[in-house]
Amino acid sequence: MPLETSTAYPVIYKQVRTLDADSSSNIAETFADVFIDSDCKIHLNFDQSQIPQETNIDERSDIVLGTGLIDIYSTSSEPGHESRETISELVQAAKNGGFATVGVLPNTQPAIDDIAALEFWRNVQQKHGDIIQPWGAITKGLEGKQLTDLSELSESVIGFTDSKPIANLQLVRRAMEYVKPLGKLIALFPQNPELASSGVIREGKWSLQYGLTGYPAAAETTALAALIELVRLTKAPTHFMRLSTAQSVELITQAKNDGLPVTASTTWLHLCHCDRDLSTYDPNLRLSPPLGSESDRLALIAGIKSGAIDSIAIDHTPCAYEEKVVPFEVAPVGAIGLEFALPVLWQNLVITGLLTASELWQALSVNPAKIFGLTPPKLSTLFDPSLEWLAKDSAITSQSRNSNYMGRSLIGKVLV
């Protein structure tokens, strides 16, 4: 589906920067002419003699064609909270943002914790295709008490997660041992609930200045260290979600150096914001884990460059208007992001020189495919990094508006 663009189709974009996966599943950058037909289909290596006469020529030098993006985890409000966002809206938001695949967390109502719940998602895939890939729950009802039938679920899910901390480490160990022979990934959110307590901002200078309850970095790192030891014990392939601290990057780096089968992700908002940005008490920046310090943010970016952090997740989480129009401390966590992430990341990381275009695309596309065991996605995301647009209600798909970018002028947009 084409979005706002200054060029009419069909069109030939001259010397487009292409970001494609090479034989080693690494992003390789080349340049090529790209033909977009009247149905918005992308063509490379096209026959010039077959191009319609009415085709426009666009010679801008900054257009990007990359492999389809993969969001490894986000929340679907349907079933259970369709008034926030329907699956059709989720799918369209993903396509508008350049995403070819979205991993849907099992925190739906009902949870994705048995075969009956999976039947709903099979029907979704029949309607929308493979863009939606469900995660299966580790524990029944996401309650952290009893394991689901992991073997029964394994054929229909991309992996297993509860999307929240599991306090019982013996249960986590058993889950790792059960999942390992199934050839599936287990994804864990490292957080010590007692240390996290009611913290809503990283403990430190800005928590004191803003008068908000602090969340110590140790709430994440102590949990992560313990979970890494379980990986060392079980050798089960494990993904660590939502990392937000500099020390977590160090712990993952050491685990990888030790040869442990671990991968890790952070979220796009943790790469673009820090605790200092909470001066406006915007509930749309109330996240779990909370935003870290600026040094944490830079360490996460360095972790992407080094390969310690494999992937950038969107963690798209719709909330109704009335849920977020409350004081910061009591607002539900989460923000929408599928339609905002690529342009915001490009402006904050690529334009500033913190990451190269290839490094960003590696973390948004090829590495997530590796994590899921998928073949690298094909070239399908055409991105104009210079196109300016207003993030107004009519410009986005979701019914929810819980983003600090709503109402702002953004630079960069997916064209096809």
C-alpha positions as CSV (number, residue, x, y, z in Angstrom):
1,M,0.0,0.0,0.0
2,P,1.5,3.3,-1.0
3,L,1.7,6.0,1.7
4,E,2.1,9.8,1.3
5,T,4.7,10.4,-1.4
6,S,5.7,13.3,-3.6
7,T,6.1,11.0,-6.6
8,A,3.3,9.4,-8.7
9,Y,3.4,5.8,-9.8
10,P,4.6,4.1,-12.0
11,V,8.1,5.5,-11.3
12,I,11.7,4.7,-11.7
13,Y,13.9,5.7,-8.8
14,K,17.5,6.2,-10.0
15,Q,20.5,4.9,-8.1
16,V,18.5,3.7,-5.0
17,R,20.6,2.6,-2.0
18,T,19.7,-1.1,-1.6
19,L,20.2,-2.9,1.7
20,D,20.0,-6.6,1.0
21,A,21.2,-9.7,2.8
22,D,24.3,-11.4,1.4
23,S,25.2,-15.1,1.5
24,S,26.3,-14.7,5.1
25,S,23.0,-13.1,6.1
26,N,24.7,-9.7,6.6
27,I,23.4,-6.5,5.1
28,A,25.3,-5.5,1.9
29,E,24.9,-2.1,0.4
30,T,24.7,-1.5,-3.3
31,F,23.0,1.0,-5.7
32,A,20.5,0.2,-8.4
33,D,17.6,1.6,-10.4
34,V,14.2,0.5,-9.0
35,F,11.0,0.4,-10.9
36,I,7.7,0.7,-9.0
37,D,4.7,-0.2,-11.2
38,S,1.2,1.2,-11.0
39,D,0.3,-1.6,-8.5
40,C,3.2,-0.5,-6.3
41,K,5.2,-3.7,-6.9
42,I,8.9,-3.4,-6.8
43,H,11.1,-4.4,-9.7
44,L,14.9,-4.7,-9.9
45,N,16.8,-5.7,-13.1
46,F,13.8,-4.7,-15.2
47,D,13.7,-4.5,-18.9
48,Q,13.7,-0.8,-19.9
49,S,11.7,-1.6,-23.1
50,Q,8.8,-2.9,-21.0
51,I,8.4,0.3,-19.0
52,P,5.2,2.3,-19.7
53,Q,5.6,5.6,-21.4
54,E,3.9,7.5,-18.6
55,T,6.5,6.3,-16.1
56,N,8.0,9.1,-14.0
57,I,11.7,9.4,-13.3
58,D,12.8,10.3,-9.8
59,E,16.6,11.1,-9.5
60,R,16.7,11.8,-5.8
61,S,19.9,10.3,-4.4
62,D,18.7,9.3,-0.9
63,I,15.9,6.8,-1.5
64,V,16.5,3.4,0.3
65,L,15.2,0.0,-0.6
66,G,15.8,-2.6,2.1
67,T,14.7,-6.0,3.2
68,G,11.4,-6.2,4.9
69,L,11.6,-5.3,8.6
70,I,10.9,-7.8,11.3
71,D,9.5,-6.8,14.7
72,I,10.3,-9.7,17.1
73,Y,7.7,-8.7,19.7
74,S,4.6,-6.5,19.9
75,T,1.2,-6.7,21.5
76,S,-2.0,-7.4,19.7
77,S,-5.0,-5.9,21.3
78,E,-7.3,-8.4,19.6
79,P,-8.6,-10.7,21.0
80,G,-9.7,-9.0,24.2
81,H,-9.2,-5.2,23.6
82,E,-10.3,-4.6,20.0
83,S,-11.3,-1.0,21.0
84,R,-7.6,-0.2,21.3
85,E,-6.6,-1.8,18.0
86,T,-7.9,-4.6,15.7
87,I,-5.6,-7.2,14.1
88,S,-6.4,-5.6,10.7
89,E,-5.2,-2.3,12.0
90,L,-2.1,-3.9,13.5
91,V,-1.3,-5.5,10.1
92,Q,-1.8,-2.3,8.2
93,A,0.3,-0.3,10.7
94,A,3.1,-2.9,10.3
95,K,2.9,-2.6,6.5
96,N,2.9,1.2,6.7
97,G,6.0,1.1,8.8
98,G,7.9,-1.3,6.5
99,F,7.5,-4.5,8.5
100,A,7.1,-7.8,6.8
101,T,6.7,-9.8,10.0
102,V,5.4,-9.0,13.5
103,G,5.9,-11.5,16.4
104,V,2.7,-11.2,18.5
105,L,3.1,-11.7,22.2
106,P,0.9,-14.2,24.0
107,N,-0.5,-11.5,26.4
108,T,-3.9,-11.5,24.6
109,Q,-7.2,-12.4,26.2
110,P,-7.3,-15.3,26.2
111,A,-3.6,-15.9,26.4
112,I,-1.9,-17.9,23.7
113,D,-1.4,-20.9,26.0
114,D,-3.2,-23.8,24.4
115,I,-4.2,-25.3,21.1
116,A,-7.7,-23.7,21.2
117,A,-6.2,-20.2,21.5
118,L,-3.9,-21.0,18.6
119,E,-6.8,-21.8,16.3
120,F,-7.7,-18.1,16.4
121,W,-4.2,-17.3,15.1
122,R,-4.3,-19.8,12.4
123,N,-7.4,-18.1,11.1
124,V,-5.6,-14.8,11.3
125,Q,-2.8,-16.1,9.2
126,Q,-5.2,-17.5,6.7
127,K,-6.7,-14.0,6.3
128,H,-3.5,-11.9,6.6
129,G,-0.7,-14.2,5.6
130,D,2.6,-14.8,7.5
131,I,3.0,-11.2,8.5
132,I,1.6,-12.2,11.9
133,Q,3.6,-14.8,13.9
134,P,2.4,-15.7,17.4
135,W,4.5,-16.4,20.4
136,G,3.4,-19.2,22.7
137,A,3.1,-18.7,26.5
138,I,5.6,-20.4,28.7
139,T,3.2,-20.6,31.6
140,K,-0.6,-21.1,31.7
141,G,-2.4,-17.8,31.8
142,L,1.0,-16.1,32.0
143,E,0.8,-16.6,35.7
144,G,4.3,-18.0,36.2
145,K,3.1,-21.1,38.0
146,Q,2.5,-24.0,35.6
147,L,4.1,-24.7,32.3
148,T,2.0,-24.9,29.2
149,D,2.1,-27.9,26.9
150,L,5.2,-26.6,25.2
151,S,5.5,-29.6,22.8
152,E,1.9,-29.3,21.7
153,L,2.2,-25.6,21.0
154,S,5.6,-25.7,19.4
155,E,4.6,-26.5,15.8
156,S,2.5,-23.3,15.5
157,V,4.5,-20.7,17.4
158,I,7.8,-18.9,16.7
159,G,9.0,-19.3,20.2
160,F,7.9,-19.1,23.8
161,T,7.7,-16.2,26.2
162,D,5.5,-14.9,29.0
163,S,6.6,-11.3,28.1
164,K,7.0,-10.5,31.8
165,P,9.3,-11.7,34.5
166,I,9.0,-15.3,35.8
167,A,10.0,-15.3,39.4
168,N,10.3,-19.1,39.8
169,L,13.8,-19.9,38.5
170,Q,13.2,-23.6,38.8
171,L,10.2,-23.3,36.5
172,V,12.4,-21.3,34.1
173,R,15.0,-24.0,34.1
174,R,12.4,-26.7,33.4
175,A,11.0,-24.5,30.5
176,M,14.5,-24.2,29.0
177,E,15.0,-28.0,29.3
178,Y,11.7,-28.7,27.6
179,V,12.0,-26.1,24.8
180,K,15.6,-27.0,23.8
181,P,14.8,-30.3,22.0
182,L,11.8,-28.6,20.3
183,G,14.1,-26.3,18.3
184,K,12.3,-23.2,19.5
185,L,13.5,-20.1,21.1
186,I,12.6,-19.1,24.7
187,A,12.5,-15.3,25.3
188,L,12.8,-13.9,28.8
189,F,12.3,-10.4,30.3
190,P,14.9,-10.0,33.0
191,Q,13.5,-8.1,35.9
192,N,13.7,-8.6,39.7
193,P,10.2,-7.5,40.9
194,E,11.3,-6.8,44.4
195,L,14.1,-4.4,43.2
196,A,11.9,-2.9,40.5
197,S,9.1,-2.3,43.0
198,S,7.1,0.7,41.9
199,G,9.9,2.4,40.0
200,V,8.9,4.4,36.9
201,I,12.2,6.1,36.0
202,R,15.9,4.9,36.1
203,E,17.1,5.6,39.6
204,G,19.6,8.5,39.6
205,K,19.9,12.2,39.1
206,W,16.8,12.7,37.1
207,S,14.5,10.5,39.3
208,L,15.5,12.8,42.2
209,Q,15.0,16.0,40.1
210,Y,11.6,15.0,38.7
211,G,10.4,13.5,42.0
212,L,9.6,10.1,40.5
213,T,10.2,6.7,42.1
214,G,13.5,5.3,40.9
215,Y,14.0,1.9,39.3
216,P,17.6,0.7,40.0
217,A,19.6,-0.7,37.1
218,A,20.2,-3.7,39.4
219,A,16.5,-4.7,39.0
220,E,17.5,-5.7,35.5
221,T,21.1,-6.8,35.8
222,T,20.7,-9.1,38.8
223,A,17.9,-10.9,37.1
224,L,19.8,-11.1,33.8
225,A,22.9,-12.5,35.5
226,A,20.8,-15.3,37.2
227,L,19.1,-16.2,33.9
228,I,22.4,-16.3,32.0
229,E,23.6,-18.9,34.6
230,L,20.5,-21.0,33.7
231,V,21.5,-20.8,30.1
232,R,25.0,-21.9,31.1
233,L,23.4,-24.9,32.9
234,T,20.9,-25.9,30.2
235,K,22.5,-24.7,27.0
236,A,19.0,-23.8,25.8
237,P,18.9,-21.0,23.1
238,T,17.5,-18.0,24.9
239,H,16.6,-14.5,23.9
240,F,16.7,-11.6,26.4
241,M,14.1,-9.0,25.8
242,R,13.9,-5.2,26.5
243,L,17.5,-4.8,27.8
244,S,18.0,-1.2,29.0
245,T,21.3,-0.9,30.9
246,A,24.9,-0.6,30.1
247,Q,25.8,-3.4,32.4
248,S,23.3,-5.7,30.6
249,V,25.3,-5.1,27.4
250,E,28.4,-6.2,29.3
251,L,26.7,-9.3,30.6
252,I,25.5,-10.3,27.2
253,T,28.9,-9.7,25.7
254,Q,30.5,-11.9,28.2
255,A,27.9,-14.6,27.7
256,K,28.5,-14.6,24.0
257,N,32.2,-14.7,24.5
258,D,31.7,-17.7,26.7
259,G,29.9,-19.4,23.8
260,L,26.5,-19.4,25.3
261,P,23.5,-19.6,22.9
262,V,22.1,-16.2,23.8
263,T,20.6,-13.3,21.8
264,A,19.3,-10.0,23.0
265,S,17.2,-7.0,22.0
266,T,16.3,-3.6,23.2
267,T,13.5,-1.4,22.1
268,W,13.5,1.5,19.7
269,L,12.4,4.0,22.4
270,H,15.3,3.0,24.6
271,L,17.6,3.9,21.8
272,C,16.0,7.3,21.1
273,H,15.2,8.5,24.6
274,C,16.7,8.6,28.1
275,D,15.5,9.4,31.6
276,R,16.2,13.1,31.1
277,D,13.4,13.2,28.5
278,L,10.8,12.6,31.1
279,S,10.7,16.3,32.2
280,T,7.3,16.7,30.6
281,Y,5.9,13.6,32.5
282,D,4.5,12.3,29.2
283,P,2.6,9.1,30.1
284,N,3.4,7.8,26.6
285,L,7.1,7.5,27.7
286,R,6.1,5.3,30.7
287,L,7.7,2.1,29.7
288,S,8.8,-1.2,31.2
289,P,11.7,-1.2,31.8
290,P,11.8,2.6,32.3
291,L,14.0,4.7,30.1
292,G,17.6,4.5,31.1
293,S,20.3,7.1,31.5
294,E,22.1,8.7,28.5
295,S,25.1,6.5,29.2
296,D,22.8,3.4,29.1
297,R,21.3,4.6,25.7
298,L,24.8,5.1,24.2
299,A,25.9,1.7,25.6
300,L,22.9,0.0,23.9
301,I,23.8,1.7,20.6
302,A,27.4,0.5,21.0
303,G,26.0,-3.0,21.7
304,I,24.2,-3.0,18.4
305,K,27.4,-2.0,16.6
306,S,29.4,-4.7,18.4
307,G,26.8,-7.4,17.9
308,A,26.1,-7.8,21.6
309,I,22.5,-6.5,21.0
310,D,21.2,-8.4,18.1
311,S,17.8,-6.8,17.4
312,I,15.7,-3.7,17.9
313,A,12.2,-4.5,18.9
314,I,9.2,-2.2,18.5
315,D,7.2,-3.6,21.4
316,H,4.1,-1.9,19.9
317,T,1.6,-1.6,22.8
318,P,-1.7,0.1,22.1
319,C,-3.5,1.9,24.9
320,A,-6.9,3.6,24.9
321,Y,-6.9,7.4,25.3
322,E,-8.5,7.4,28.7
323,E,-5.9,4.9,30.0
324,K,-3.0,7.2,29.3
325,V,-4.6,10.5,30.4
326,V,-3.6,10.0,34.0
327,P,-0.5,11.0,36.1
328,F,2.7,9.5,34.8
329,E,3.3,7.2,37.8
330,V,0.0,5.4,37.4
331,A,-0.2,5.2,33.6
332,P,-0.1,1.8,32.0
333,V,3.3,1.0,30.3
334,G,3.8,1.0,26.6
335,A,3.5,3.0,23.4
336,I,2.6,2.3,19.8
337,G,5.5,2.5,17.3
338,L,5.2,0.4,14.2
339,E,4.5,3.5,12.0
340,F,7.0,5.7,13.7
341,A,10.1,3.5,14.5
342,L,12.0,3.5,11.2
343,P,11.9,7.3,10.6
344,V,12.7,8.1,14.2
345,L,15.5,5.6,14.4
346,W,16.9,6.9,11.1
347,Q,16.9,10.5,12.3
348,N,18.3,9.7,15.7
349,L,20.9,7.1,14.8
350,V,21.8,7.2,11.1
351,I,21.7,10.9,10.5
352,T,23.6,11.5,13.7
353,G,26.3,8.9,12.7
354,L,25.7,6.7,15.7
355,L,24.9,3.8,13.4
356,T,25.3,3.2,9.7
357,A,22.3,2.5,7.6
358,S,23.5,-1.1,7.2
359,E,23.8,-1.6,11.0
360,L,20.3,-0.2,11.6
361,W,18.8,-2.5,8.9
362,Q,20.8,-5.5,10.3
363,A,19.2,-5.0,13.7
364,L,15.7,-4.4,12.3
365,S,15.6,-7.1,9.6
366,V,18.3,-9.7,9.1
367,N,19.2,-10.4,12.7
368,P,15.5,-10.9,13.7
369,A,15.2,-13.4,10.9
370,K,18.3,-15.2,12.3
371,I,16.7,-15.2,15.8
372,F,13.5,-16.7,14.5
373,G,15.3,-19.1,12.2
374,L,13.6,-17.5,9.2
375,T,15.1,-17.0,5.7
376,P,16.2,-13.4,5.2
377,P,13.3,-11.3,4.0
378,K,13.3,-10.0,0.4
379,L,13.7,-6.4,-0.7
380,S,10.3,-4.9,0.0
381,T,10.6,-1.7,2.1
382,L,11.1,1.5,0.0
383,F,12.0,4.3,2.4
384,D,12.3,8.0,1.7
385,P,14.5,9.4,4.6
386,S,13.8,13.0,3.6
387,L,10.0,13.0,3.3
388,E,8.5,15.2,6.0
389,W,5.0,14.3,7.3
390,L,2.8,15.2,10.2
391,A,1.9,12.4,12.7
392,K,-1.7,13.4,12.9
393,D,-4.7,11.1,13.5
394,S,-5.5,10.6,9.9
395,A,-1.9,9.7,9.1
396,I,-1.8,6.5,11.2
397,T,-3.8,3.3,11.2
398,S,-4.2,2.4,14.9
399,Q,-7.2,3.5,17.0
400,S,-4.7,4.1,19.8
401,R,-2.7,7.3,19.9
402,N,-0.3,6.6,22.8
403,S,2.9,7.9,21.3
404,N,5.0,10.9,22.2
405,Y,5.4,11.5,18.4
406,M,1.7,12.2,17.8
407,G,1.2,15.7,16.5
408,R,4.9,16.1,15.6
409,S,6.5,16.6,12.3
410,L,8.6,13.6,11.4
411,I,11.2,13.2,8.6
412,G,11.3,9.9,6.8
413,K,8.5,7.7,5.6
414,V,8.0,4.3,4.0
415,L,6.7,4.7,0.5
416,V,5.9,1.1,-0.4
